[in-house]
Amino acid sequence: MLLAGAVVGRSSSPDDAYKHLAVYSEVLSRIKSEYVEEPDIKNVTLGAINGLLESIDPYASYLNAEQYKQYLKSQDAKKASVGLVLSKKFGYVSVVDAIPGGPGSKAGLNTGDLIESISGVATRDMPLAFAELLMEGEPGSTLEMSVLRLRKPEPQKISLTRANIKFPGVVSKMLPEQVGMVQVQSFEHGKLKDVTTALEQLSKQGAKKFLLDLRNSSVGKPEDGMALANLFVDKGLLSYLQGQKVARQDFNADSSKAQFKQPLVVLTNRGTAAAAEVAAAALLDNKRAEIVGERTYGDASMRRAITMDDGAAVILSVAKYYSPAGKAIQDTGVTPTYLVTDFESAAEPDDDSVDKPEAPKQPETDTIMKRGIELLTKGKVDTAAAAPNAAKPADNSRENGDTPTTVKPEKEKK
């Protein structure tokens, strides 16, 4: 019935739905009669359901009745965790981002790592919401995981100690040539107010240009991302929400909330998600900022738990947030104006780096930040000193008909 509902909902007519279901039934029949051994039809069906959900939504989950009861109980409980933001990829649980300072980040886990097993349980076809439950526990308790890392063929056994996660605060400082830098690694409660305060203080210190660092910022509500963009955009569409059964809702800039007119460059990477990428999309499409760095992860939707007759539930995106240009952010992410690969973040950490404090990179060794500063101060990205294709304007003309522009330093008023 779940498969039927999903197919009917996406088909142009009931006849099309029945054709798809007939194919599924025939394949299931062939598996039962022809497979090398008698298959467990329950597991086959569960795998089909999870594969169906992942094919349309990497954040979707099917929870049986018992799992859903656990999920509901966990919503109100504040438990310790390992500080990982997760999605599904290739059938496995995948890391979207490791919250800076958390156990996962200290162990060197990074965007794109695949978690093969959690506490000895394989994550293949494991519901995403259930994997998130397994990550939680009492402070000080340990969690054993097997992880497939980038460029490492063999799974690694990792032991993490759960802790109460403290989201990093907003960091700001003045850089040379009147550039004010603000780093936002989370949009948790109250962070937007801290960002506004930081920008105001930098303006008082003489900042004529702003560098907004949204790398590895993967936590926060889309509304917070729009509010951040509104600080720099005084009119126009910031984003809109729309779904099959959710009427389009436009979110427009409020001119009374726009405070900063300085030239702006935003830094992103593959760990930029949720509120941060909604802000990046709004600033880019309104031609208010240039984006430098890597394509963002793609996570901006309204999710809802849809209960079944047997007590099970499907957690599914029922509407998506779109950029002003009409792109579903969850599907496409945000492509920077200037693509720059952060080679250091992509590199694998040494084994002895686990559980050691993370040393912040300096601007001269931070490829993406260095290119962002060049764009603000020189009006261009210097590619001569970079690796081949490390910094280049992204070809967005095929998607929106626009030619990438260059930020020009604002002329000082006499």
N, C-alpha and C positions, 0 to 999 in steps of 0.2 A: 504493500500500500504506500509506503514511503517513496519507493522508486516510481510508482505510478503518479503520485502527486507531483513529484519533482518534474517528471517528463511532461505531464499534462500542462503544468504551469508555464513551461517554456516552449510549448508547441503551438503552432498556428491553428491546429484543429485536433479533435479527439482521435481522428483516424491516424494522424501522424504519431500520436502517443502510442496507440495500439501497435503500430508497426515497430516502434522502438522496443516495446515490451516483448513483442514476439521474438525479436532478435535475442534479447536477454534470456528469454525462456529457452530458446533453442540452444544457446551456448551453455546454459546451466544443465540442460538435458545431456548434451554431448560430454560435458565434464563428468557427469554422474555415470554415464555408460561407457566412456572410452578412456578415461584417465587411468594411469598405470595402477592405481590402487583406489579403494573406496574412499571418496573425499568426505570431509566433514562439511556437510551442506550449510550448517549454521555458520561456520567460519568463512565459507565461501561467500555467503550472502552478506556477512558483516564486512568482509573485505570489499565487496562490490559497493556497499553503501558508503564506506569511507572513501573509496576511490571516486565515487560520484560527487561527494561533497568537496573533496580536494580539487577536483577538476574545475569547479566553479568558484570556490572560495577557500583560500589557504588558511582561513581562521575559523572555518566551520567545524562543528563537532556533533557526532551522534552519541548520546549517552543512554545506556540502558536504565531501567527504573532505579536500580540500586546506585549506579553512578550518579544519576541526576539528583537523588536524595543527598548524597555526599556533596555534590556541587552546590546545592541550595544552602546546606549548613555552612559551607566555607565562605559564603558571601558576607556573612556578618562577623566571622571570626578573623581576628588579626593575628596571623601566624608568621613565624620567621620563614625566610625563603633563601634562595641562592642568587636572587637578583638577575634572572634571565627573562627577556621578552621573547616569546615563542610564536612560531607559525608551523604549517606543514609544508614539506617539500619532498618530492620523490617518494611519498608514502611515509616518510619519517618525520619526527619532530625536529625542527630546524631553529637555530638561534637567529632572531632578528637583531638583538642587541644585548650586551651585558652592561647592566647599570654600573657606572664608574664607582669604584670603591666597594662593590659587592663581592661575595665569594666567587661568583662566576667570572667576573672581570679580573680578579686577582689570579685566578687559575689560567688566564690567557684565552678564555673562550671569546669568540668573535663572530661577527655577522657571517652567516653562511655555514657555520659548523653544523654537522648533523649529529643528533643524539641517537645512538643506536639502541641503547637500553638504559632504563632507569631502575635502580634497585633490582637488577637481574631480569626485569621484564622488558621484552623487546618493544620498541616504539613503532615498529612497522604496523600500520593500520590502527594505532592507538589513538583514541579521540584526543584532540588537542586540549580540551578543557580538563580531561582526566590527567594528562601529563602535567598540566599546571598544578593540579591538586597534589600529585606526587612530589612536586618540588617543595611543597610547604611542610612545615613540621615545627617542633619545639626548638627554641634557640639552643645552639650547641649540639644538636643532633647531626649526624652525618648522612650524606647522600652519595651513593656510589653510582657512577655513570660510565658508560662506554661511549666515546665520542669519535666520530670520523672528522679529522681535521683537513683543512685545505692543504694539498700537496704532501700529505702523509698517507701512504697506502694502508697502513695497519691501524685498527681502532686503538684508541688510548683509554686506559682505565684511569678515571679521575675521581677523587674523593673530595667532596665539598662539605664544609661545615655551615649549616644553616644559621642565619643571623637576621636580626631586625634591620631591614634595609633603610638606609638613610640616603635620600636622594641628594645629589650634589647641589650646592647653592649656585647662584648666579655669580659669575666672575667678570669683573670689568677692570680695564686699565687704559691709560693713555699710551699710545704708540707714537713714534716719531712722525713728524709732518702733520700734526694735528689730527691724527686718526684715533678715534675712540673705539675700542674693541669690547664687545659684550659676548660672553660665552654662556649659552643656555643649554644645559644637558638634560633638562627635565622640565615639564610644565605641570608638575604636581601642584597641590593647593598653595596659592599665594605667590607662586614663582612669577606670574605675569606682573604683579605689583612690584616685585623686586627688579624686574627688567626695566620697567618704567622709571623707577628711582635711579637705577644705574645710568640710563640714558640721560636723565636730567642732570645728574652730577657731572657726567662727562661733558655735557654742553656748557655747564658753568665753568669747567676747566679749560674751555676753548676748543673743544672738538668741532672741526669743520666737516668731517666725514666719519661715517660709521662702518664698522666691520662687525656683522652679526654672525657668530659662530653657532650653527645649529647641528653640528656633527654629533653623532651618537646620542641624539635627543629623540627618544622613541616612546616616551610616556607623556600622556596628556590628552585632553579632549579637543576635538576639532575646533570647538568654539573658542578655545584659548589661542589657537593658531590664528583664527580670524581676528581676534582682539589684538594680537601682536601686530598683524599686518595693518590694522586700522590706525596704529600709532604713526604710520608713515603714509597711508593712503587716505585722502580726504573725500574722495567720491568714487562711485563705481561699484561694480560687483566684486565681492571678495571670494565667494564660493556659493554653491547651491547644493541642496540635498534632494535626491530623487530616487524612487524605487518603483517596482511594479505595482505595489499597492500603497505607496507613499507619494502623495502629491508633491510636486516640485515646490521647494521652499528656498527663496533667494535670500542671501545674506549680503547686504550692501554696507558700504563704509558710512560711518557717522562722522560728518565733518567736525563736530565738536570734540571728537576724541583724537583727531589727528594732531600730533604735537611736534613732529620732527620733519624738517624739510631738507636736511643734509643729504648729500649723495650717499648711497648705500650699496654695499656688497654683502651677499649672504653666502656662507660656506656650508656645504652639505657633503654627506658621504653615504655609503650604502647602509649605515645604521641610523640615518635620519628617517623618522616615520611619524605617523599620527599627526598631532598638533603642529609639529615643526614643519612637515612637508605641506600641510594646508597653508601655513604662513608663507612658505617659499613659493608655492604656486600662485598665491594671490599677489605677492610682490612682483613676481616675474611677469605674469600676464597683464598686470596694470602698468608695466614698464617703469616700475618704481625702483627696481633693484636689478643688478646683475647677479647671477648665481654662479659660483665657482666651486668645483669639486666633482664628486661622483653622483651618479643617478641615485635618487632616494629609494627606500625599500618598497613603498607602496602599501599603506595601511590607513584607510580613512573611510569608515563605514558605520552605519547604525546596525547593531546586532541585537537579535531578539531570540529568546528561548521559546520554541514552539513545541508544546507538549503533545504526546501521542496518547492513544486510548489505553495503552498498557502501562503508562507511567513513565515511559521513556521520553526523550526530548531531543530536538535538533536545535543547536545554537547556530544561527545563520544570519548573514548580512541581508537585511531587508531593504536597505537603501544605501547609496554610496554618495560620498562628497565629491563634487566635481570642481575643477579649476574654472576660473572665469572664461577660459577658451573652450570649455566643454569637454575636457578630458577627465575620465574617471581616475582619480588619484590612486585608488587601490589597484587598478589595472596597469597603469603606465608609470606610476611614480612621477617624479619631477626631474626632467633632464636639464642640467645646468647650461647656462650660456657658454661657459668655458669648462670643458671636461678636463679634470686634473686627477690623476690617480694618486692616492696616498699610499706610496709603496711601503712605508713603515708600518701602517696599520694592517696592511695585507700580509706582512711577513709573520712567520710563526715565532712565538716567544721561545726563549730557551727554557729547558726544564727547570732550571734553578730560579726562574722568575715567579714561580707559583707562590701565592700568598705574600709576595713582597709589595710594598706600596708602589703605586704607579707614579713615575716621575713625569711631570708635564713636559711636553716638547717645547722647545724654544722656537720663536718665529723663523730664525734662520735655518732651522732643521725641519720645519713643518712645511712641506711642499705646497699644500693647499692654501695655508695661511699666507705664505710668501707670495703666491700668485694673486691672492685677493688684495694684499697690500699694494702690489705693483699696479693692479687695475685702478685702485683708488688714487694713488699718488702720481702715476705716470700716464694714466688713461689707457693703458694697454697691458697685456700679459707678455712678459719676456719669455719666449719659448727657447731662446738660444741656449740658456743654461740648464734647460730641463731635458729629461730623457725624451727620445722620439715619441711624438704623439702624446706626451704627458700633459700638455696644456694646449688646447685648441678650441676655437669657437665651435659649439655644437650646431649641427645643421638642423635647425628647427623649422626651416622654411617649408619643408614638405608637409609639416603637421598644421601649421597655423598661418602660413603665408607671410610671416614676418622675417626680416633679416636681423640677426642679433646686432644690438647696438653696443656702444662703448660708454661707460660712465665717464663723464667729464667733470673734473673738480670744479666745484662751485666757485664762482668769482666772488671775492670778498667785497662787501658793500663798503663804500666810503662813508 
